[in-house]
Amino acid sequence: MAQFVVAKFATASAADAAAQDLHAAMIPSVVTQRHPSSQVQRDPANMVDCTVLTVAVDEVHSGAVAGILGLYGTAEIR
């Protein structure tokens, strides 16, 4: 079953580095989408501009993906 791992990054370069690490890890079934926070529904309590990377991945690999993304930003598995 597919899971979504969502990570927020303070800078676009941090999001790019995380995406490159995911690509280098060659984790099967990874599909990424990158977008600025202005395109994401934001929590009013946390109105900080950031870059968001959303990764769809098989459940078995979601922990590895969250670990890689967590090196550069804040990751959450959904």
N, CA, C and O atoms as a Tripos MOL2 file, in Angstrom:
@<TRIPOS>MOLECULE
protein
  312   311    78     0     0
PROTEIN
NO_CHARGES

@<TRIPOS>ATOM
      1 N           0.8410   -1.1720    0.0000 N.3       1 MET1
      2 CA          0.0000    0.0000    0.0000 C.3       1 MET1
      3 C           0.8910    1.2420    0.0000 C.2       1 MET1
      4 O           1.9090    1.2780    0.6920 O.2       1 MET1
      5 N           0.5170    2.2390   -0.7600 N.am      2 ALA2
      6 CA          1.3090    3.4660   -0.8530 C.3       2 ALA2
      7 C           1.0800    4.3540    0.3610 C.2       2 ALA2
      8 O          -0.0310    4.4470    0.8850 O.2       2 ALA2
      9 N           2.1420    4.9950    0.7900 N.am      3 GLN3
     10 CA          2.0780    5.9810    1.8660 C.3       3 GLN3
     11 C           2.6290    7.2810    1.3070 C.2       3 GLN3
     12 O           3.3290    7.2970    0.2940 O.2       3 GLN3
     13 N           2.3000    8.3650    1.9870 N.am      4 PHE4
     14 CA          2.8200    9.6620    1.6090 C.3       4 PHE4
     15 C           3.7100   10.1670    2.7290 C.2       4 PHE4
     16 O           3.3260   10.1610    3.8980 O.2       4 PHE4
     17 N           4.8880   10.5970    2.3610 N.am      5 VAL5
     18 CA          5.8080   11.2190    3.3030 C.3       5 VAL5
     19 C           5.9170   12.6660    2.8710 C.2       5 VAL5
     20 O           6.2870   12.9570    1.7330 O.2       5 VAL5
     21 N           5.5930   13.5790    3.7830 N.am      6 VAL6
     22 CA          5.6010   15.0060    3.4890 C.3       6 VAL6
     23 C           6.6820   15.6500    4.3290 C.2       6 VAL6
     24 O           6.7510   15.4370    5.5390 O.2       6 VAL6
     25 N           7.5300   16.4420    3.6840 N.am      7 ALA7
     26 CA          8.6090   17.1140    4.4100 C.3       7 ALA7
     27 C           8.6120   18.5910    4.0810 C.2       7 ALA7
     28 O           8.4160   18.9910    2.9330 O.2       7 ALA7
     29 N           8.8410   19.4030    5.1180 N.am      8 LYS8
     30 CA          8.9770   20.8520    4.9500 C.3       8 LYS8
     31 C          10.4470   21.2110    5.0990 C.2       8 LYS8
     32 O          11.1320   20.7170    5.9940 O.2       8 LYS8
     33 N          10.9160   22.0700    4.2180 N.am      9 PHE9
     34 CA         12.3130   22.4970    4.2130 C.3       9 PHE9
     35 C          12.3790   24.0110    4.2820 C.2       9 PHE9
     36 O          11.5710   24.7060    3.6660 O.2       9 PHE9
     37 N          13.3370   24.5130    5.0290 N.am     10 ALA10
     38 CA         13.5010   25.9650    5.1800 C.3      10 ALA10
     39 C          13.9500   26.6170    3.8850 C.2      10 ALA10
     40 O          13.6490   27.7840    3.6380 O.2      10 ALA10
     41 N          14.6710   25.8660    3.0520 N.am     11 THR11
     42 CA         15.1710   26.4270    1.7940 C.3      11 THR11
     43 C          14.9160   25.4580    0.6380 C.2      11 THR11
     44 O          14.7820   24.2510    0.8380 O.2      11 THR11
     45 N          14.8540   26.0040   -0.5540 N.am     12 ALA12
     46 CA         14.6960   25.1700   -1.7400 C.3      12 ALA12
     47 C          15.9120   24.2890   -1.9550 C.2      12 ALA12
     48 O          15.7800   23.1680   -2.4480 O.2      12 ALA12
     49 N          17.0940   24.7710   -1.5950 N.am     13 SER13
     50 CA         18.3090   23.9720   -1.7830 C.3      13 SER13
     51 C          18.3120   22.7440   -0.8700 C.2      13 SER13
     52 O          18.8280   21.6940   -1.2550 O.2      13 SER13
     53 N          17.7440   22.8590    0.3300 N.am     14 ALA14
     54 CA         17.6360   21.6980    1.2230 C.3      14 ALA14
     55 C          16.6810   20.6620    0.6210 C.2      14 ALA14
     56 O          16.9480   19.4620    0.6880 O.2      14 ALA14
     57 N          15.5770   21.1170    0.0370 N.am     15 ALA15
     58 CA         14.6330   20.2090   -0.6190 C.3      15 ALA15
     59 C          15.2930   19.5220   -1.8070 C.2      15 ALA15
     60 O          15.0970   18.3260   -2.0230 O.2      15 ALA15
     61 N          16.0730   20.2750   -2.5750 N.am     16 ASP16
     62 CA         16.7860   19.6970   -3.7150 C.3      16 ASP16
     63 C          17.7790   18.6350   -3.2670 C.2      16 ASP16
     64 O          17.8800   17.5790   -3.8910 O.2      16 ASP16
     65 N          18.5130   18.9030   -2.1910 N.am     17 ALA17
     66 CA         19.4950   17.9430   -1.6730 C.3      17 ALA17
     67 C          18.8000   16.6670   -1.2040 C.2      17 ALA17
     68 O          19.2900   15.5660   -1.4570 O.2      17 ALA17
     69 N          17.6700   16.8050   -0.5290 N.am     18 ALA18
     70 CA         16.9210   15.6320   -0.0680 C.3      18 ALA18
     71 C          16.4180   14.8120   -1.2570 C.2      18 ALA18
     72 O          16.4980   13.5840   -1.2420 O.2      18 ALA18
     73 N          15.9010   15.4870   -2.2840 N.am     19 ALA19
     74 CA         15.4190   14.7900   -3.4760 C.3      19 ALA19
     75 C          16.5640   14.0590   -4.1780 C.2      19 ALA19
     76 O          16.3750   12.9500   -4.6790 O.2      19 ALA19
     77 N          17.7420   14.6680   -4.2160 N.am     20 GLN20
     78 CA         18.9010   14.0170   -4.8200 C.3      20 GLN20
     79 C          19.3060   12.7800   -4.0270 C.2      20 GLN20
     80 O          19.6610   11.7570   -4.6130 O.2      20 GLN20
     81 N          19.2560   12.8670   -2.6930 N.am     21 ASP21
     82 CA         19.5740   11.7120   -1.8570 C.3      21 ASP21
     83 C          18.5710   10.5830   -2.0720 C.2      21 ASP21
     84 O          18.9500    9.4120   -2.0970 O.2      21 ASP21
     85 N          17.2910   10.9300   -2.2260 N.am     22 LEU22
     86 CA         16.2860    9.9040   -2.5120 C.3      22 LEU22
     87 C          16.5830    9.2090   -3.8320 C.2      22 LEU22
     88 O          16.4890    7.9860   -3.9350 O.2      22 LEU22
     89 N          16.9390    9.9920   -4.8340 N.am     23 HIS23
     90 CA         17.2680    9.4310   -6.1430 C.3      23 HIS23
     91 C          18.4990    8.5180   -6.0340 C.2      23 HIS23
     92 O          18.5210    7.4310   -6.6110 O.2      23 HIS23
     93 N          19.5090    8.9610   -5.3020 N.am     24 ALA24
     94 CA         20.7390    8.1820   -5.1400 C.3      24 ALA24
     95 C          20.4920    6.8870   -4.3670 C.2      24 ALA24
     96 O          21.1780    5.8900   -4.5950 O.2      24 ALA24
     97 N          19.5200    6.8940   -3.4570 N.am     25 ALA25
     98 CA         19.2180    5.7030   -2.6560 C.3      25 ALA25
     99 C          18.5190    4.6190   -3.4820 C.2      25 ALA25
    100 O          18.4520    3.4630   -3.0650 O.2      25 ALA25
    101 N          18.0040    4.9920   -4.6390 N.am     26 MET26
    102 CA         17.3490    4.0670   -5.5650 C.3      26 MET26
    103 C          16.2660    3.2360   -4.8720 C.2      26 MET26
    104 O          16.1800    2.0240   -5.0710 O.2      26 MET26
    105 N          15.4530    3.8900   -4.0670 N.am     27 ILE27
    106 CA         14.3350    3.2280   -3.3940 C.3      27 ILE27
    107 C          13.2350    3.0080   -4.4250 C.2      27 ILE27
    108 O          12.8040    3.9550   -5.0840 O.2      27 ILE27
    109 N          12.7770    1.7660   -4.5710 N.am     28 PRO28
    110 CA         11.7400    1.5110   -5.5730 C.3      28 PRO28
    111 C          10.4500    2.2540   -5.2520 C.2      28 PRO28
    112 O          10.1420    2.5110   -4.0880 O.2      28 PRO28
    113 N           9.7270    2.5820   -6.2580 N.am     29 SER29
    114 CA          8.3750    3.1550   -6.1980 C.3      29 SER29
    115 C           8.3050    4.5940   -5.7110 C.2      29 SER29
    116 O           7.2040    5.0850   -5.4610 O.2      29 SER29
    117 N           9.4270    5.2960   -5.5650 N.am     30 VAL30
    118 CA          9.4060    6.6770   -5.0850 C.3      30 VAL30
    119 C           8.9230    7.6180   -6.1880 C.2      30 VAL30
    120 O           9.4430    7.6020   -7.3040 O.2      30 VAL30
    121 N           7.9300    8.4310   -5.8650 N.am     31 VAL31
    122 CA          7.4430    9.4810   -6.7560 C.3      31 VAL31
    123 C           7.4170   10.7600   -5.9360 C.2      31 VAL31
    124 O           6.7580   10.8150   -4.8980 O.2      31 VAL31
    125 N           8.1310   11.7970   -6.3910 N.am     32 THR32
    126 CA          8.2140   13.0310   -5.6140 C.3      32 THR32
    127 C           7.5070   14.1760   -6.3260 C.2      32 THR32
    128 O           7.4270   14.2180   -7.5530 O.2      32 THR32
    129 N           6.9990   15.0980   -5.5220 N.am     33 GLN33
    130 CA          6.4450   16.3610   -6.0060 C.3      33 GLN33
    131 C           7.0110   17.4530   -5.1110 C.2      33 GLN33
    132 O           6.9800   17.3400   -3.8850 O.2      33 GLN33
    133 N           7.5250   18.5020   -5.7240 N.am     34 ARG34
    134 CA          8.1090   19.6210   -4.9730 C.3      34 ARG34
    135 C           7.2980   20.8620   -5.2540 C.2      34 ARG34
    136 O           6.9690   21.1470   -6.4060 O.2      34 ARG34
    137 N           6.9680   21.6150   -4.1960 N.am     35 HIS35
    138 CA          6.1960   22.8350   -4.3900 C.3      35 HIS35
    139 C           6.4570   23.8110   -3.2450 C.2      35 HIS35
    140 O           6.7470   23.4030   -2.1200 O.2      35 HIS35
    141 N           6.3510   25.1050   -3.5470 N.am     36 PRO36
    142 CA          6.4950   26.1000   -2.4850 C.3      36 PRO36
    143 C           5.2970   26.0280   -1.5480 C.2      36 PRO36
    144 O           4.2160   25.5940   -1.9460 O.2      36 PRO36
    145 N           5.4860   26.4490   -0.3210 N.am     37 SER37
    146 CA          4.4110   26.3630    0.6720 C.3      37 SER37
    147 C           3.1920   27.1890    0.2900 C.2      37 SER37
    148 O           2.0980   26.9350    0.7940 O.2      37 SER37
    149 N           3.3560   28.1670   -0.5820 N.am     38 SER38
    150 CA          2.2060   28.9790   -0.9950 C.3      38 SER38
    151 C           1.1730   28.1420   -1.7370 C.2      38 SER38
    152 O           0.0180   28.5520   -1.8570 O.2      38 SER38
    153 N           1.5760   26.9640   -2.2410 N.am     39 GLN39
    154 CA          0.6560   26.0830   -2.9440 C.3      39 GLN39
    155 C           0.0960   24.9980   -2.0380 C.2      39 GLN39
    156 O          -0.6490   24.1280   -2.4910 O.2      39 GLN39
    157 N           0.4510   25.0470   -0.7710 N.am     40 VAL40
    158 CA          0.0180   24.0390    0.1980 C.3      40 VAL40
    159 C          -0.8270   24.7280    1.2570 C.2      40 VAL40
    160 O          -0.5220   25.8480    1.6680 O.2      40 VAL40
    161 N          -1.8760   24.0710    1.6960 N.am     41 GLN41
    162 CA         -2.6850   24.6360    2.7710 C.3      41 GLN41
    163 C          -1.8120   24.7460    4.0180 C.2      41 GLN41
    164 O          -1.2920   23.7450    4.5100 O.2      41 GLN41
    165 N          -1.6540   25.9670    4.5270 N.am     42 ARG42
    166 CA         -0.7550   26.1980    5.6520 C.3      42 ARG42
    167 C          -1.5190   26.3200    6.9560 C.2      42 ARG42
    168 O          -2.6720   26.7500    6.9950 O.2      42 ARG42
    169 N          -0.8520   25.9360    7.9980 N.am     43 ASP43
    170 CA         -1.3650   26.0870    9.3520 C.3      43 ASP43
    171 C          -1.1700   27.5460    9.7470 C.2      43 ASP43
    172 O          -0.0400   28.0340    9.7190 O.2      43 ASP43
    173 N          -2.2340   28.2600   10.1150 N.am     44 PRO44
    174 CA         -2.0900   29.6780   10.4700 C.3      44 PRO44
    175 C          -1.0990   29.9200   11.6040 C.2      44 PRO44
    176 O          -0.5170   31.0010   11.6910 O.2      44 PRO44
    177 N          -0.9020   28.9480   12.4590 N.am     45 ALA45
    178 CA          0.0480   29.1100   13.5650 C.3      45 ALA45
    179 C           1.4870   29.0070   13.0870 C.2      45 ALA45
    180 O           2.4130   29.3760   13.8080 O.2      45 ALA45
    181 N           1.6760   28.5090   11.8810 N.am     46 ASN46
    182 CA          3.0210   28.3040   11.3540 C.3      46 ASN46
    183 C           3.1040   28.8800    9.9520 C.2      46 ASN46
    184 O           3.2520   28.1310    8.9850 O.2      46 ASN46
    185 N           3.0130   30.1920    9.8240 N.am     47 MET47
    186 CA          2.9500   30.8650    8.5280 C.3      47 MET47
    187 C           4.3440   31.1650    7.9690 C.2      47 MET47
    188 O           4.6000   32.2760    7.5030 O.2      47 MET47
    189 N           5.2150   30.2100    8.0130 N.am     48 VAL48
    190 CA          6.5820   30.3870    7.5350 C.3      48 VAL48
    191 C           6.6530   29.8700    6.1050 C.2      48 VAL48
    192 O           6.1820   28.7700    5.8140 O.2      48 VAL48
    193 N           7.2400   30.6610    5.2140 N.am     49 ASP49
    194 CA          7.4450   30.1850    3.8520 C.3      49 ASP49
    195 C           8.4900   29.0860    3.8760 C.2      49 ASP49
    196 O           9.4930   29.1740    4.5840 O.2      49 ASP49
    197 N           8.2410   28.0570    3.0940 N.am     50 CYS50
    198 CA          9.1610   26.9400    3.0360 C.3      50 CYS50
    199 C           8.9420   26.2180    1.7130 C.2      50 CYS50
    200 O           8.0800   26.6030    0.9230 O.2      50 CYS50
    201 N           9.7050   25.1950    1.4810 N.am     51 THR51
    202 CA          9.5160   24.3340    0.3320 C.3      51 THR51
    203 C           9.0370   22.9900    0.8510 C.2      51 THR51
    204 O           9.5670   22.4720    1.8340 O.2      51 THR51
    205 N           8.0320   22.4270    0.1890 N.am     52 VAL52
    206 CA          7.4490   21.1630    0.6170 C.3      52 VAL52
    207 C           7.7360   20.1060   -0.4390 C.2      52 VAL52
    208 O           7.5720   20.3410   -1.6360 O.2      52 VAL52
    209 N           8.1640   18.9480    0.0240 N.am     53 LEU53
    210 CA          8.4090   17.8070   -0.8530 C.3      53 LEU53
    211 C           7.4730   16.7000   -0.4110 C.2      53 LEU53
    212 O           7.5030   16.2910    0.7500 O.2      53 LEU53
    213 N           6.6440   16.2110   -1.3150 N.am     54 THR54
    214 CA          5.7320   15.1190   -1.0280 C.3      54 THR54
    215 C           6.2130   13.8950   -1.7870 C.2      54 THR54
    216 O           6.4650   13.9600   -2.9900 O.2      54 THR54
    217 N           6.3400   12.7840   -1.0810 N.am     55 VAL55
    218 CA          6.8500   11.5610   -1.6840 C.3      55 VAL55
    219 C           5.8210   10.4510   -1.5030 C.2      55 VAL55
    220 O           5.4150   10.1540   -0.3800 O.2      55 VAL55
    221 N           5.4040    9.8440   -2.5990 N.am     56 ALA56
    222 CA          4.5620    8.6550   -2.5530 C.3      56 ALA56
    223 C           5.4930    7.4500   -2.6730 C.2      56 ALA56
    224 O           6.3360    7.3890   -3.5680 O.2      56 ALA56
    225 N           5.3290    6.4930   -1.7590 N.am     57 VAL57
    226 CA          6.2310    5.3480   -1.7290 C.3      57 VAL57
    227 C           5.4910    4.1560   -1.1300 C.2      57 VAL57
    228 O           4.5380    4.3290   -0.3700 O.2      57 VAL57
    229 N           5.9310    2.9500   -1.4740 N.am     58 ASP58
    230 CA          5.3610    1.7640   -0.8520 C.3      58 ASP58
    231 C           5.6070    1.8110    0.6460 C.2      58 ASP58
    232 O           6.6510    2.2770    1.1040 O.2      58 ASP58
    233 N           4.6390    1.3260    1.3970 N.am     59 GLU59
    234 CA          4.6830    1.3870    2.8650 C.3      59 GLU59
    235 C           5.9860    0.8160    3.4260 C.2      59 GLU59
    236 O           6.5200    1.3490    4.3990 O.2      59 GLU59
    237 N           6.4910   -0.2280    2.8450 N.am     60 VAL60
    238 CA          7.6990   -0.8870    3.3570 C.3      60 VAL60
    239 C           8.9230    0.0360    3.3210 C.2      60 VAL60
    240 O           9.8630   -0.1560    4.0930 O.2      60 VAL60
    241 N           8.9170    1.0310    2.4360 N.am     61 HIS61
    242 CA         10.0560    1.9420    2.2990 C.3      61 HIS61
    243 C           9.8140    3.3150    2.9220 C.2      61 HIS61
    244 O          10.6910    4.1760    2.8610 O.2      61 HIS61
    245 N           8.6470    3.5370    3.5170 N.am     62 SER62
    246 CA          8.3190    4.8740    4.0160 C.3      62 SER62
    247 C           9.2450    5.3190    5.1440 C.2      62 SER62
    248 O           9.5630    6.5050    5.2390 O.2      62 SER62
    249 N           9.6750    4.4180    5.9810 N.am     63 GLY63
    250 CA         10.5990    4.7740    7.0620 C.3      63 GLY63
    251 C          11.9370    5.2430    6.5270 C.2      63 GLY63
    252 O          12.5080    6.2050    7.0410 O.2      63 GLY63
    253 N          12.4480    4.5710    5.4970 N.am     64 ALA64
    254 CA         13.7210    4.9680    4.8900 C.3      64 ALA64
    255 C          13.6040    6.3420    4.2450 C.2      64 ALA64
    256 O          14.5100    7.1670    4.3640 O.2      64 ALA64
    257 N          12.4890    6.5880    3.5640 N.am     65 VAL65
    258 CA         12.2650    7.8820    2.9260 C.3      65 VAL65
    259 C          12.1820    8.9810    3.9810 C.2      65 VAL65
    260 O          12.7960   10.0370    3.8280 O.2      65 VAL65
    261 N          11.4290    8.7350    5.0450 N.am     66 ALA66
    262 CA         11.3090    9.7300    6.1200 C.3      66 ALA66
    263 C          12.6690   10.0090    6.7460 C.2      66 ALA66
    264 O          12.9600   11.1520    7.1010 O.2      66 ALA66
    265 N          13.5010    8.9920    6.8880 N.am     67 GLY67
    266 CA         14.8320    9.1790    7.4460 C.3      67 GLY67
    267 C          15.6970   10.0700    6.5750 C.2      67 GLY67
    268 O          16.3920   10.9500    7.0830 O.2      67 GLY67
    269 N          15.6630    9.8520    5.2720 N.am     68 ILE68
    270 CA         16.4450   10.6770    4.3420 C.3      68 ILE68
    271 C          15.9400   12.1170    4.3630 C.2      68 ILE68
    272 O          16.7330   13.0550    4.4470 O.2      68 ILE68
    273 N          14.6270   12.2930    4.2870 N.am     69 LEU69
    274 CA         14.0690   13.6430    4.2810 C.3      69 LEU69
    275 C          14.3350   14.3540    5.6020 C.2      69 LEU69
    276 O          14.5540   15.5650    5.6280 O.2      69 LEU69
    277 N          14.3140   13.6070    6.6880 N.am     70 GLY70
    278 CA         14.5450   14.1740    8.0040 C.3      70 GLY70
    279 C          15.9450   14.7220    8.2020 C.2      70 GLY70
    280 O          16.1750   15.5230    9.1080 O.2      70 GLY70
    281 N          16.8820   14.3010    7.3670 N.am     71 LEU71
    282 CA         18.2430   14.8330    7.4380 C.3      71 LEU71
    283 C          18.2980   16.3050    7.0470 C.2      71 LEU71
    284 O          19.2030   17.0300    7.4600 O.2      71 LEU71
    285 N          17.3290   16.7440    6.2520 N.am     72 TYR72
    286 CA         17.3430   18.0980    5.7080 C.3      72 TYR72
    287 C          16.1880   18.9710    6.1830 C.2      72 TYR72
    288 O          16.2610   20.1970    6.0970 O.2      72 TYR72
    289 N          15.1330   18.3540    6.6790 N.am     73 GLY73
    290 CA         13.9530   19.1220    7.0690 C.3      73 GLY73
    291 C          13.1210   18.3390    8.0540 C.2      73 GLY73
    292 O          13.6360   17.4700    8.7570 O.2      73 GLY73
    293 N          11.8470   18.6370    8.1110 N.am     74 THR74
    294 CA         10.9190   17.9810    9.0150 C.3      74 THR74
    295 C          10.0120   17.0800    8.2020 C.2      74 THR74
    296 O           9.2780   17.5630    7.3390 O.2      74 THR74
    297 N          10.0460   15.7720    8.4590 N.am     75 ALA75
    298 CA          9.2600   14.8140    7.6780 C.3      75 ALA75
    299 C           8.1340   14.2310    8.5130 C.2      75 ALA75
    300 O           8.2560   14.0680    9.7270 O.2      75 ALA75
    301 N           7.0320   13.9190    7.8350 N.am     76 GLU76
    302 CA          5.8630   13.3190    8.4730 C.3      76 GLU76
    303 C           5.2910   12.2660    7.5390 C.2      76 GLU76
    304 O           5.1260   12.5160    6.3450 O.2      76 GLU76
    305 N           4.9880   11.0870    8.0760 N.am     77 ILE77
    306 CA          4.3950   10.0060    7.2710 C.3      77 ILE77
    307 C           2.8840   10.1010    7.3930 C.2      77 ILE77
    308 O           2.3390   10.2110    8.4910 O.2      77 ILE77
    309 N           2.2190   10.0580    6.2460 N.am     78 ARG78
    310 CA          0.7450   10.0760    6.2310 C.3      78 ARG78
    311 C           0.2340    8.8730    5.4950 C.2      78 ARG78
    312 O          -0.9780    8.6970    5.3670 O.2      78 ARG78
@<TRIPOS>BOND
     1     1     2 1
     2     2     3 1
     3     3     4 2
     4     3     5 am
     5     5     6 1
     6     6     7 1
     7     7     8 2
     8     7     9 am
     9     9    10 1
    10    10    11 1
    11    11    12 2
    12    11    13 am
    13    13    14 1
    14    14    15 1
    15    15    16 2
    16    15    17 am
    17    17    18 1
    18    18    19 1
    19    19    20 2
    20    19    21 am
    21    21    22 1
    22    22    23 1
    23    23    24 2
    24    23    25 am
    25    25    26 1
    26    26    27 1
    27    27    28 2
    28    27    29 am
    29    29    30 1
    30    30    31 1
    31    31    32 2
    32    31    33 am
    33    33    34 1
    34    34    35 1
    35    35    36 2
    36    35    37 am
    37    37    38 1
    38    38    39 1
    39    39    40 2
    40    39    41 am
    41    41    42 1
    42    42    43 1
    43    43    44 2
    44    43    45 am
    45    45    46 1
    46    46    47 1
    47    47    48 2
    48    47    49 am
    49    49    50 1
    50    50    51 1
    51    51    52 2
    52    51    53 am
    53    53    54 1
    54    54    55 1
    55    55    56 2
    56    55    57 am
    57    57    58 1
    58    58    59 1
    59    59    60 2
    60    59    61 am
    61    61    62 1
    62    62    63 1
    63    63    64 2
    64    63    65 am
    65    65    66 1
    66    66    67 1
    67    67    68 2
    68    67    69 am
    69    69    70 1
    70    70    71 1
    71    71    72 2
    72    71    73 am
    73    73    74 1
    74    74    75 1
    75    75    76 2
    76    75    77 am
    77    77    78 1
    78    78    79 1
    79    79    80 2
    80    79    81 am
    81    81    82 1
    82    82    83 1
    83    83    84 2
    84    83    85 am
    85    85    86 1
    86    86    87 1
    87    87    88 2
    88    87    89 am
    89    89    90 1
    90    90    91 1
    91    91    92 2
    92    91    93 am
    93    93    94 1
    94    94    95 1
    95    95    96 2
    96    95    97 am
    97    97    98 1
    98    98    99 1
    99    99   100 2
   100    99   101 am
   101   101   102 1
   102   102   103 1
   103   103   104 2
   104   103   105 am
   105   105   106 1
   106   106   107 1
   107   107   108 2
   108   107   109 am
   109   109   110 1
   110   110   111 1
   111   111   112 2
   112   111   113 am
   113   113   114 1
   114   114   115 1
   115   115   116 2
   116   115   117 am
   117   117   118 1
   118   118   119 1
   119   119   120 2
   120   119   121 am
   121   121   122 1
   122   122   123 1
   123   123   124 2
   124   123   125 am
   125   125   126 1
   126   126   127 1
   127   127   128 2
   128   127   129 am
   129   129   130 1
   130   130   131 1
   131   131   132 2
   132   131   133 am
   133   133   134 1
   134   134   135 1
   135   135   136 2
   136   135   137 am
   137   137   138 1
   138   138   139 1
   139   139   140 2
   140   139   141 am
   141   141   142 1
   142   142   143 1
   143   143   144 2
   144   143   145 am
   145   145   146 1
   146   146   147 1
   147   147   148 2
   148   147   149 am
   149   149   150 1
   150   150   151 1
   151   151   152 2
   152   151   153 am
   153   153   154 1
   154   154   155 1
   155   155   156 2
   156   155   157 am
   157   157   158 1
   158   158   159 1
   159   159   160 2
   160   159   161 am
   161   161   162 1
   162   162   163 1
   163   163   164 2
   164   163   165 am
   165   165   166 1
   166   166   167 1
   167   167   168 2
   168   167   169 am
   169   169   170 1
   170   170   171 1
   171   171   172 2
   172   171   173 am
   173   173   174 1
   174   174   175 1
   175   175   176 2
   176   175   177 am
   177   177   178 1
   178   178   179 1
   179   179   180 2
   180   179   181 am
   181   181   182 1
   182   182   183 1
   183   183   184 2
   184   183   185 am
   185   185   186 1
   186   186   187 1
   187   187   188 2
   188   187   189 am
   189   189   190 1
   190   190   191 1
   191   191   192 2
   192   191   193 am
   193   193   194 1
   194   194   195 1
   195   195   196 2
   196   195   197 am
   197   197   198 1
   198   198   199 1
   199   199   200 2
   200   199   201 am
   201   201   202 1
   202   202   203 1
   203   203   204 2
   204   203   205 am
   205   205   206 1
   206   206   207 1
   207   207   208 2
   208   207   209 am
   209   209   210 1
   210   210   211 1
   211   211   212 2
   212   211   213 am
   213   213   214 1
   214   214   215 1
   215   215   216 2
   216   215   217 am
   217   217   218 1
   218   218   219 1
   219   219   220 2
   220   219   221 am
   221   221   222 1
   222   222   223 1
   223   223   224 2
   224   223   225 am
   225   225   226 1
   226   226   227 1
   227   227   228 2
   228   227   229 am
   229   229   230 1
   230   230   231 1
   231   231   232 2
   232   231   233 am
   233   233   234 1
   234   234   235 1
   235   235   236 2
   236   235   237 am
   237   237   238 1
   238   238   239 1
   239   239   240 2
   240   239   241 am
   241   241   242 1
   242   242   243 1
   243   243   244 2
   244   243   245 am
   245   245   246 1
   246   246   247 1
   247   247   248 2
   248   247   249 am
   249   249   250 1
   250   250   251 1
   251   251   252 2
   252   251   253 am
   253   253   254 1
   254   254   255 1
   255   255   256 2
   256   255   257 am
   257   257   258 1
   258   258   259 1
   259   259   260 2
   260   259   261 am
   261   261   262 1
   262   262   263 1
   263   263   264 2
   264   263   265 am
   265   265   266 1
   266   266   267 1
   267   267   268 2
   268   267   269 am
   269   269   270 1
   270   270   271 1
   271   271   272 2
   272   271   273 am
   273   273   274 1
   274   274   275 1
   275   275   276 2
   276   275   277 am
   277   277   278 1
   278   278   279 1
   279   279   280 2
   280   279   281 am
   281   281   282 1
   282   282   283 1
   283   283   284 2
   284   283   285 am
   285   285   286 1
   286   286   287 1
   287   287   288 2
   288   287   289 am
   289   289   290 1
   290   290   291 1
   291   291   292 2
   292   291   293 am
   293   293   294 1
   294   294   295 1
   295   295   296 2
   296   295   297 am
   297   297   298 1
   298   298   299 1
   299   299   300 2
   300   299   301 am
   301   301   302 1
   302   302   303 1
   303   303   304 2
   304   303   305 am
   305   305   306 1
   306   306   307 1
   307   307   308 2
   308   307   309 am
   309   309   310 1
   310   310   311 1
   311   311   312 2
@<TRIPOS>SUBSTRUCTURE
     1 MET1         2 RESIDUE 1 A MET
     2 ALA2         6 RESIDUE 1 A ALA
     3 GLN3        10 RESIDUE 1 A GLN
     4 PHE4        14 RESIDUE 1 A PHE
     5 VAL5        18 RESIDUE 1 A VAL
     6 VAL6        22 RESIDUE 1 A VAL
     7 ALA7        26 RESIDUE 1 A ALA
     8 LYS8        30 RESIDUE 1 A LYS
     9 PHE9        34 RESIDUE 1 A PHE
    10 ALA10       38 RESIDUE 1 A ALA
    11 THR11       42 RESIDUE 1 A THR
    12 ALA12       46 RESIDUE 1 A ALA
    13 SER13       50 RESIDUE 1 A SER
    14 ALA14       54 RESIDUE 1 A ALA
    15 ALA15       58 RESIDUE 1 A ALA
    16 ASP16       62 RESIDUE 1 A ASP
    17 ALA17       66 RESIDUE 1 A ALA
    18 ALA18       70 RESIDUE 1 A ALA
    19 ALA19       74 RESIDUE 1 A ALA
    20 GLN20       78 RESIDUE 1 A GLN
    21 ASP21       82 RESIDUE 1 A ASP
    22 LEU22       86 RESIDUE 1 A LEU
    23 HIS23       90 RESIDUE 1 A HIS
    24 ALA24       94 RESIDUE 1 A ALA
    25 ALA25       98 RESIDUE 1 A ALA
    26 MET26      102 RESIDUE 1 A MET
    27 ILE27      106 RESIDUE 1 A ILE
    28 PRO28      110 RESIDUE 1 A PRO
    29 SER29      114 RESIDUE 1 A SER
    30 VAL30      118 RESIDUE 1 A VAL
    31 VAL31      122 RESIDUE 1 A VAL
    32 THR32      126 RESIDUE 1 A THR
    33 GLN33      130 RESIDUE 1 A GLN
    34 ARG34      134 RESIDUE 1 A ARG
    35 HIS35      138 RESIDUE 1 A HIS
    36 PRO36      142 RESIDUE 1 A PRO
    37 SER37      146 RESIDUE 1 A SER
    38 SER38      150 RESIDUE 1 A SER
    39 GLN39      154 RESIDUE 1 A GLN
    40 VAL40      158 RESIDUE 1 A VAL
    41 GLN41      162 RESIDUE 1 A GLN
    42 ARG42      166 RESIDUE 1 A ARG
    43 ASP43      170 RESIDUE 1 A ASP
    44 PRO44      174 RESIDUE 1 A PRO
    45 ALA45      178 RESIDUE 1 A ALA
    46 ASN46      182 RESIDUE 1 A ASN
    47 MET47      186 RESIDUE 1 A MET
    48 VAL48      190 RESIDUE 1 A VAL
    49 ASP49      194 RESIDUE 1 A ASP
    50 CYS50      198 RESIDUE 1 A CYS
    51 THR51      202 RESIDUE 1 A THR
    52 VAL52      206 RESIDUE 1 A VAL
    53 LEU53      210 RESIDUE 1 A LEU
    54 THR54      214 RESIDUE 1 A THR
    55 VAL55      218 RESIDUE 1 A VAL
    56 ALA56      222 RESIDUE 1 A ALA
    57 VAL57      226 RESIDUE 1 A VAL
    58 ASP58      230 RESIDUE 1 A ASP
    59 GLU59      234 RESIDUE 1 A GLU
    60 VAL60      238 RESIDUE 1 A VAL
    61 HIS61      242 RESIDUE 1 A HIS
    62 SER62      246 RESIDUE 1 A SER
    63 GLY63      250 RESIDUE 1 A GLY
    64 ALA64      254 RESIDUE 1 A ALA
    65 VAL65      258 RESIDUE 1 A VAL
    66 ALA66      262 RESIDUE 1 A ALA
    67 GLY67      266 RESIDUE 1 A GLY
    68 ILE68      270 RESIDUE 1 A ILE
    69 LEU69      274 RESIDUE 1 A LEU
    70 GLY70      278 RESIDUE 1 A GLY
    71 LEU71      282 RESIDUE 1 A LEU
    72 TYR72      286 RESIDUE 1 A TYR
    73 GLY73      290 RESIDUE 1 A GLY
    74 THR74      294 RESIDUE 1 A THR
    75 ALA75      298 RESIDUE 1 A ALA
    76 GLU76      302 RESIDUE 1 A GLU
    77 ILE77      306 RESIDUE 1 A ILE
    78 ARG78      310 RESIDUE 1 A ARG
